[in-house]
Amino acid sequence: MITLGITGTLGAGKGTVVDYLVKEKAFIHYSVRQFLINRLKSEKKEVNRDTMVALANTLREKHGADYIARALYEKAAENNINCIIESLRTEGEINALREKEDFYLLAVDADAKLRYQRINLRKSETDNISFEEFVANEKREMQNEDPNKQNLKNCIEMADYQIYNNGSISELHQK
């Protein structure tokens, strides 16, 4: 079983990479984002970027920095099929998955203005924000000394492979 972790900046194209690997390479998709959304909805809480970040941080503080990734990996291991765990945001999540056989980390990034345009097009419940809020969210998640909080900068640096997605979807698929 190959496990592919995906990290990267907001709106960089992580979901597009996942869609390609699911459709073209028969990977199964496990999403940190969806895990958090499901949990918030089950607790009848509002779903937005702030509530998702707060829930993720709380779960990591309570159960360990690798909690979410570990929970998703355990689901994947039950199926024993190649899988993608998308939206890894802490070193603890990545380090826990590195202990597994055949784990690789992919980071996806793109120009900030292009990424903001992309999130506006996808119109998810967490993306209805101004460019200033977008930049502030990213800054907050980019670096943190607390191991239970997002640290995208270090996660991206830990990647086995990095993709810069400033082009078309077909160019992304080629990469």
URPE-V34452 format. One record per pair of residues at least 4 apart in sequence whose C-alpha atoms are under 7 Angstrom apart, sorted by the first residue. I is the first residue (numbers start at 0). GAP is how many residues later the second one is. Records with the same first field share a line. If there is no record, write none. Layout:
I = GAP  GAP
//
This chain:
0 = 79  80  81  101
1 = 80  81  100  101
2 = 79  80  81  99  100  101
3 = 79  80  81  99  100  101
4 = 79  80  81  83  99  100  101
5 = 8  79  80  81  82  99  100  101
6 = 79  80  81  82  99  100  101  148  149
7 = 4  6  99  100  101  144  148
8 = 99  100
9 = 105
10 = 104  105  107  108
11 = 96  97  98  103  153
12 = 4  95  152
13 = 4  94
14 = 4
15 = 4
16 = 4
17 = 4
18 = 4
19 = 4
20 = 4  5  6
21 = 4  5  6  7
26 = 55  56  57
27 = 54  55  56
28 = 54  55  56
29 = 42  54  55  56
30 = 4  54  55  56
31 = 4  36  54  55
32 = 4  54
33 = 4
34 = 4
35 = 4  16  20
36 = 4  10  15
37 = 4
38 = 4
39 = 4  5  6  7
40 = 4
45 = 5
46 = 4  5  78  79
47 = 4  77  78
48 = 4  77
49 = 4
50 = 4
51 = 4
52 = 4
53 = 4
54 = 4
55 = 4
56 = 4  91  92
57 = 4
58 = 4
59 = 4  5  6  7  88
60 = 4  87
62 = 4
64 = 27  28  82  83
65 = 4  26  27  30
66 = 4
67 = 4
68 = 4  24
69 = 4
70 = 4
71 = 4
72 = 4
73 = 4
75 = 4  7
87 = 5  6
88 = 61  62  63  66
89 = 4  57  58  59  60  61  62  65
90 = 4  64
91 = 4  55
92 = 4
93 = 4
94 = 4
96 = 6
97 = 5
103 = 56
104 = 54  55  56
105 = 53  54  55  56
106 = 49  52  54  55  56
107 = 54  55  56  57
108 = 54  55  56
109 = 4  5  54  55  56
110 = 4  55
111 = 4
112 = 4
113 = 4
114 = 4
115 = 4  15
116 = 4
117 = 4
118 = 4  8
119 = 7  8
122 = 4  5
128 = 4  5
129 = 4
130 = 4
131 = 4
132 = 4
133 = 4
134 = 4
135 = 4
136 = 4
137 = 4
140 = 9  10  11
141 = 8  9  10  11
142 = 7  8  9  10
143 = 5  6  7
150 = 4
151 = 4
152 = 4
153 = 4
154 = 4
162 = 12
164 = 7
166 = 4  5
167 = 4
168 = 4
169 = 4
170 = 4
//
